[in-house]
Amino acid sequence: MHLKNPNIVNKLGGILLIDKNKNPVYLDESAGQLFKDVMGGKYGAVAPFTPPSEAEVLEQLAAAARAQRDSLLASTDWTQLPDVPQATREAYAVYRQALRDVPQQDGFPTDIIWPTL
């Protein structure tokens, strides 16, 4: 959360923050007091925020994309059972291979074209 002005306090003792989308986020009195305590050093020094590097962001995006891909693969595992009609197995086999190939796409992990049936 990006703090526009952490000292904005309303009449009830809460704190109004501005999130990264410029939406107001109101912390009630108890959360407002906790925020004041933390920022005031009551619980020790507040570590400075270090944004993730581009490599870390890409790694997180890749992990999320692979997790989504794995979920899509798992949801179609049933299609490869021997009692599923051959035409269905073949159609899903192509789709499943396309899912496995997602990490090899040129835009991966920021610009993914998800395969469809």
N, C-alpha and C positions, 0 to 999 in steps of 0.2 A: 504494500500500500504506500503510495507516495503521499507524504504529509505536506499539504500546502501551508498550513499554519497550525501547528499543534497547540498553540496557546488560545485558540478560539474556544471559549467555554460559555455554555449557555447558562440561563438563570438557575437551572436545576443542578448544575455542577457537572454535567456531562461534557463531552468533547466532540466537536464536529471536525471530521477529517474529510479530505477529498481523495477519492481513489484514482487509479490511473486513467479511468474513463471520465474523469471530472464529475463523478457523481458524489453527492454528499453521503457520508457514512456517519451516523450518530452513535456514539458510545454512551450508554446510560451512566448514571452516577457511579455505580460500582466499577464498571469498566473504565470510566474516566479516571477514577482514583487510582486504579491499578496502573493505567497508562502514565499518570503523573509520577507514581512511585518508581516505576521502571525507568522513565526518562530522567528522574531526579537522582538515580543512582542507588536507590534503597536496596536493590538486589545485586549490586555490583556494577561494574562498568558495562555500558551498552556497546557491543561491538559494532563497528561501522559496517554498513551494508556494502558488500562487494558484488556487483552484478556478475552473473555467470559469463564466462568467455563465450565467444562465438562457437568454439569447438564443443564446449559443454552444452550449449543450447542445441546444437546439431545432434549431439549424442543422445540427449533427452528426447528430441523429436524422433530420432531413429528408433529408440527403444519403444516409444509409444506406438509408432507405426508398425513395428514388428509384433507388438502385443495385439494390436487390432488385427493384423494379418493372421496371427496364430488363432485368435478367437474365430475368425471367419473360416479358417481351415477346420477347426474343431467342430464347428456347427455343421459342416458338410461331411464329416467322417462317415456317417451312415450311408452315404451314397456309394461308397466303395465296398460295401458288404456283398458277398456272393449272391444273396437272394434279391438284390436290386436289379431291375431290368438292365440289360447291356447298354441300351441307348442312353439311359439315365447315367449309368456309371461313366460312359465315355464323355458325355457332355460335361459332367462335373469334373472329370479328370482334367480336361482342358482348362476349366475355370480354376481348379486347385493349383495347377502348374503355373498359371498366370499369377496367382497369389504368391506362390513361392518365388516368383521372379521379380516381385515388387522392389526388393532392395537393390536390384540391378538397374532400375530405371535411372535415366540421366538426372532427373530432378529430385531424386530421393535424398533426404527425407522431407524436403520443404515443398516439393511440387509433385504429388503422387497422383497418378491416374489409376484409380482402383478398378480392377476388372469386374465385369458384370456377366451374368449368365445370358 
